Amino acid sequence: MARPREFDENEALDRALTAFWARGYDATSIGDLVEATGVGRASLYAAFGDKEGLFRRVMGRYLELDMKQMADATHGLTGEQAIRAFFAQRIAKFCPHDGSRGCFMQVSGTSGSGADIVDSVAGDAARGMRTWLLGHLKQAQAAGELARDADPPALADLLIVLHNGLSASARAGLSAKPLRTAAEEALGRIFA
């Protein structure tokens, strides 16, 4: 008979997320994960398989929680308000009080073997983000918050580039204040 788990899986995933976010997939060792989670090596393997299995579970949990946070933060807002709230939430996530970290997806798999793993999971997430932005841009346009002659698909692509640039800048050490200023400048031009 299998023994019950002696640790909270979600807590272990959250702690593993912190380790992966700080170092990226490739630079995070199993030893780092054992230390971060407080879960023994054998228990980690039994619960999640290998490092890749743990990482995939971490990404799934991250995306699930992220989508819920965005839905909660933008519920009932106009298209423009939702997009502005999206960027405010992203900047807060990229630059928490304990230091800049950028976007989890970008940090985790920008190179090395982790890139393939992230690409296989993050592609759907990126398409989902673009679809979400496009829907809110169309909503904003229909409500008169966005110029009638604006091109929502092109603007959705521009906002993805803005998102990725803010993330890279946060990871490079830029603080939240100049990132907010840059985002407001860009959004002010889009919704002028």
URFEN-V219706 format. One record per residue. N is the residue number from 1. PHI is phi as a letter, one per 20 degrees, with the letter a starting at -180 (NA if undefined). OMEGA is omega in radians with two decimals (999 if undefined). D_CENTER is the distance of its C-alpha to the mean C-alpha in Angstrom with 1 decimal. Layout:
# URFEN-V219706
n=[N & N]
phi=[PHI & PHI]
omega=[OMEGA & OMEGA]
d_center=[D_CENTER & D_CENTER]
This chain:
# URFEN-V219706
n=[1 & 2 & 3 & 4 & 5 & 6 & 7 & 8 & 9 & 10 & 11 & 12 & 13 & 14 & 15 & 16 & 17 & 18 & 19 & 20 & 21 & 22 & 23 & 24 & 25 & 26 & 27 & 28 & 29 & 30 & 31 & 32 & 33 & 34 & 35 & 36 & 37 & 38 & 39 & 40 & 41 & 42 & 43 & 44 & 45 & 46 & 47 & 48 & 49 & 50 & 51 & 52 & 53 & 54 & 55 & 56 & 57 & 58 & 59 & 60 & 61 & 62 & 63 & 64 & 65 & 66 & 67 & 68 & 69 & 70 & 71 & 72 & 73 & 74 & 75 & 76 & 77 & 78 & 79 & 80 & 81 & 82 & 83 & 84 & 85 & 86 & 87 & 88 & 89 & 90 & 91 & 92 & 93 & 94 & 95 & 96 & 97 & 98 & 99 & 100 & 101 & 102 & 103 & 104 & 105 & 106 & 107 & 108 & 109 & 110 & 111 & 112 & 113 & 114 & 115 & 116 & 117 & 118 & 119 & 120 & 121 & 122 & 123 & 124 & 125 & 126 & 127 & 128 & 129 & 130 & 131 & 132 & 133 & 134 & 135 & 136 & 137 & 138 & 139 & 140 & 141 & 142 & 143 & 144 & 145 & 146 & 147 & 148 & 149 & 150 & 151 & 152 & 153 & 154 & 155 & 156 & 157 & 158 & 159 & 160 & 161 & 162 & 163 & 164 & 165 & 166 & 167 & 168 & 169 & 170 & 171 & 172 & 173 & 174 & 175 & 176 & 177 & 178 & 179 & 180 & 181 & 182 & 183 & 184 & 185 & 186 & 187 & 188 & 189 & 190 & 191 & 192]
phi=[NA & f & f & f & f & d & b & e & g & f & f & f & f & f & f & f & g & g & f & f & f & f & d & n & f & f & e & e & e & g & g & f & f & f & f & f & e & m & d & f & g & f & f & f & f & f & e & c & n & d & g & f & f & f & f & f & f & f & f & f & f & g & f & f & f & f & f & f & f & f & f & f & f & d & g & m & e & f & g & f & f & f & f & f & f & g & f & f & f & f & f & f & f & f & c & f & f & e & p & f & c & m & e & g & f & f & f & f & c & f & b & m & f & f & f & f & f & f & g & f & e & f & g & f & f & f & f & f & f & f & f & f & f & f & f & f & f & f & f & f & f & f & e & n & e & c & g & g & e & f & d & g & f & f & f & f & f & f & f & f & f & g & g & f & f & f & f & f & f & f & f & f & o & f & f & f & g & f & f & f & f & f & f & f & f & f & f & f & f & f & e & f]
omega=[-3.13 & 3.09 & 3.08 & 3.12 & -3.12 & 3.12 & 3.10 & -3.07 & -3.12 & 3.09 & 3.10 & 3.11 & 3.13 & 3.12 & 3.07 & 3.08 & 3.14 & 3.14 & 3.13 & -3.11 & -3.12 & -2.98 & -3.00 & -3.07 & -3.02 & -3.06 & 3.13 & -3.12 & 3.04 & 3.08 & 3.08 & -3.10 & 3.06 & 3.14 & -3.09 & -3.06 & -3.04 & -3.13 & -3.13 & -3.12 & -3.11 & 3.13 & 3.08 & 3.13 & -3.14 & -3.08 & -2.96 & -3.08 & -3.14 & -3.12 & 3.14 & 3.10 & 3.08 & -3.13 & 3.12 & 3.10 & 3.10 & -3.14 & 3.12 & 3.12 & 3.13 & -3.11 & 3.12 & 3.14 & 3.14 & 3.13 & 3.12 & 3.12 & -3.14 & 3.11 & 3.13 & -3.07 & -3.04 & -3.13 & 3.07 & -3.13 & 3.02 & 3.13 & 3.13 & -3.14 & -3.13 & 3.14 & 3.09 & 3.10 & 3.09 & -3.11 & 3.08 & 3.13 & -3.14 & -3.13 & 3.09 & 3.13 & 3.13 & -3.05 & 3.11 & -3.10 & -3.11 & 3.05 & -3.12 & 3.10 & 3.12 & -3.10 & -3.13 & -3.11 & -3.13 & -3.10 & -3.01 & -2.99 & -3.12 & 3.10 & 3.10 & -3.08 & 3.12 & -3.12 & -3.14 & 3.14 & 3.13 & 3.14 & -3.10 & 3.14 & -3.01 & 3.12 & 3.11 & 3.14 & 3.13 & 3.09 & 3.11 & 3.11 & 3.14 & 3.13 & 3.12 & 3.13 & -3.13 & 3.12 & 3.13 & 3.04 & 3.10 & 3.08 & 3.13 & -3.14 & 3.13 & -3.13 & 3.14 & 3.10 & -3.12 & -3.08 & -3.13 & -3.11 & 3.10 & -3.13 & -3.08 & 3.11 & 3.11 & 3.12 & 3.08 & 3.09 & 3.12 & 3.14 & 3.04 & 3.10 & 3.08 & 3.12 & -3.10 & 3.09 & 3.08 & 3.12 & -3.13 & 3.13 & 3.09 & -3.14 & 3.12 & 3.04 & 3.11 & -3.09 & -3.08 & -3.06 & 3.11 & 3.08 & 3.08 & 3.13 & 3.14 & 3.14 & 3.13 & 3.10 & -3.14 & -3.12 & 3.09 & 3.10 & -3.13 & -3.07 & -3.14 & 999]
d_center=[38.8 & 35.2 & 34.4 & 31.9 & 28.6 & 29.1 & 25.5 & 22.9 & 20.5 & 17.5 & 18.3 & 18.6 & 15.2 & 13.6 & 15.8 & 15.0 & 11.3 & 12.5 & 14.8 & 12.6 & 10.1 & 13.4 & 15.2 & 13.3 & 14.7 & 18.1 & 19.0 & 18.3 & 21.6 & 22.7 & 24.6 & 21.5 & 20.0 & 23.4 & 23.6 & 20.1 & 20.6 & 24.3 & 24.9 & 27.6 & 27.1 & 29.2 & 27.4 & 24.0 & 25.6 & 27.3 & 24.2 & 21.7 & 23.9 & 22.8 & 19.9 & 18.4 & 18.9 & 17.3 & 14.2 & 14.0 & 14.5 & 11.8 & 9.2 & 11.1 & 11.0 & 7.4 & 7.0 & 10.3 & 9.7 & 6.8 & 9.2 & 12.0 & 11.0 & 10.6 & 13.9 & 15.5 & 14.7 & 16.0 & 18.8 & 22.1 & 21.0 & 22.4 & 20.4 & 20.4 & 19.6 & 16.6 & 15.2 & 16.1 & 14.5 & 11.2 & 11.5 & 13.0 & 10.2 & 7.6 & 10.4 & 11.2 & 8.0 & 8.5 & 12.1 & 13.0 & 16.8 & 16.9 & 15.9 & 13.4 & 10.7 & 8.4 & 5.0 & 5.1 & 5.8 & 8.2 & 9.7 & 10.4 & 12.3 & 13.7 & 17.1 & 19.4 & 19.4 & 15.8 & 15.1 & 17.0 & 15.3 & 11.8 & 13.4 & 15.1 & 12.1 & 9.4 & 12.3 & 12.5 & 8.8 & 9.5 & 12.9 & 11.8 & 9.8 & 13.0 & 15.3 & 13.9 & 14.4 & 17.7 & 18.9 & 18.5 & 20.1 & 23.0 & 23.3 & 23.6 & 26.1 & 28.1 & 28.3 & 29.5 & 26.5 & 25.9 & 28.9 & 30.7 & 30.8 & 27.1 & 25.4 & 22.3 & 21.1 & 21.6 & 19.8 & 16.8 & 16.7 & 17.3 & 14.4 & 12.1 & 14.0 & 13.8 & 10.0 & 10.2 & 13.2 & 11.9 & 9.3 & 12.3 & 14.6 & 12.9 & 12.9 & 16.5 & 17.4 & 17.6 & 17.4 & 15.9 & 19.3 & 19.6 & 16.0 & 16.9 & 20.3 & 18.9 & 16.7 & 19.7 & 22.0 & 20.1 & 19.7 & 23.3 & 24.5 & 22.8 & 24.1 & 27.4]
